[in-house]
């Protein structure tokens, strides 16, 4: 087996299962707030599109995706991020969920003989690290703390690290922090990319779950700067959070055509093409915004409920966007065990989403609470927390 497999850490939910192995939960129905799995109903018209196209079960999908799907994605990108030069033919690739795409993009990009760095936020989505280790690169962590607005201090990265960096991951809105990068911060990162010649991969899967103002995107900033070739810039988007379709495994990668072309060659061999019926259903999803607006309304209602009912009992900081609370606590593992024992509510200790650095573990003494349960369950969560706090 690949010796790099031994470098992989247990996944956060494996650690959570171990934490709870001797815990006797309260005699109440379990309410899971640990996994970022949307629970709002999937759009009926998307379900119908899959049903109507079941005959494509006998059709091999193309790695590049249907032209109609790439066109609908390009149209959505142009409208959402004010792009005027996005090419469905050259800049867009549909993928079988961004988890798959993030992993495979790193494998296609990294030249392991160079032993380069992949720079990433800390805490982070675990695929960034796993993909890096299995590509032969080395992860370099930027701690996202309360002091830097949970966005990381890019100025603190040594020049010798940037010089050996092949890829920078950013996640905006952040998982788990909900923090959003500004246009000015993106411009600063693009300048670093130009200086040191590395790729920026912006994970924007939570971009449509906002409260007051739509988050800015990397390609949007490129367009504003006149960088219509999107040099060394790629973004990852998904229908999982936007449209409550995590089981459909539908997303896309878009950006620099000079990167998309060899990445498509990799994908042709990788064999992760999206089923045709899912591609056709994805067109319907990307072409509709009404269900996305309703999705945002449901999340706003839940965050408003928590702020109003628990704001005086817990240090709740409403995120910039997304559906997570990144809650400061005295001890994240103790807090998670207490909620399981006394309220049968499952949350994720923040240290499981982070790595130790010379400054410590930036996720420690935080918990991630995913407000994915429906409003009725969220009302139960509120009442149970009131009872034990």
Number of C-alpha atoms within 10 A of each C-alpha: 5 6 7 12 11 10 11 14 14 10 13 19 15 11 15 19 11 10 15 16 9 9 13 12 19 15 10 12 12 14 18 21 21 22 17 21 18 21 14 17 11 17 15 9 13 20 15 12 19 19 13 13 15 13 11 15 11 9 11 11 19 14 21 20 19 17 12 13 24 24 17 18 28 24 18 17 21 17 11 14 18 16 19 14 14 25 18 18 13 16 22 28 28 26 26 19 23 26 18 15 23 21 18 18 21 24 20 16 16 19 14 14 8 12 15 23 23 27 25 23 26 27 28 25 20 18 16 21 25 19 22 25 20 20 22 19 24 18 21 21 21 20 27 22 17 12 9 11 13 22 26 22 15 16 8 9 14 9 11 8 15 22 14 17 24 24 26 22 20 26 26 26 29 28 27 27 31 26 22 25 22 16 17 10 14 21 16 14 17 23 12 16 21 13 11 16 18 22 23 23 24 23 25 23 24 23 23 24 26 22 17 9 10 15 22 19 24 28 28 22 22 21 18 15 11 10 14 17 18 25 21 19 24 23 24 23 26 29 23 22 24 24 26 20 23 19 12 20 20 22 25 22 26 27 26 22 21 14 21 19 16 13 20 17 13 17 20 14 9 11 11 17 18 23 21 22 19 23 28 19 22 26 19 18 23 20 13 13 13 9 16 19 15 12 21 17 14 15 22 16 12 20 21 13 16 19 17 10 16 17 14 9 11 16 13 16 14 21 20 22 25 30 29 25 24 27 20 19 18 10 15 23 22 14 18 25 24 18 19 22 17 17 23 22 25 24 23 26 31 27 22 25 23 23 18 15 13 5 7 11 19 22 27 22 19 23 27 29 23 22 25 24 20 15 17 9 16 19 16 15 20 14 14 17 18 13 10 10 9
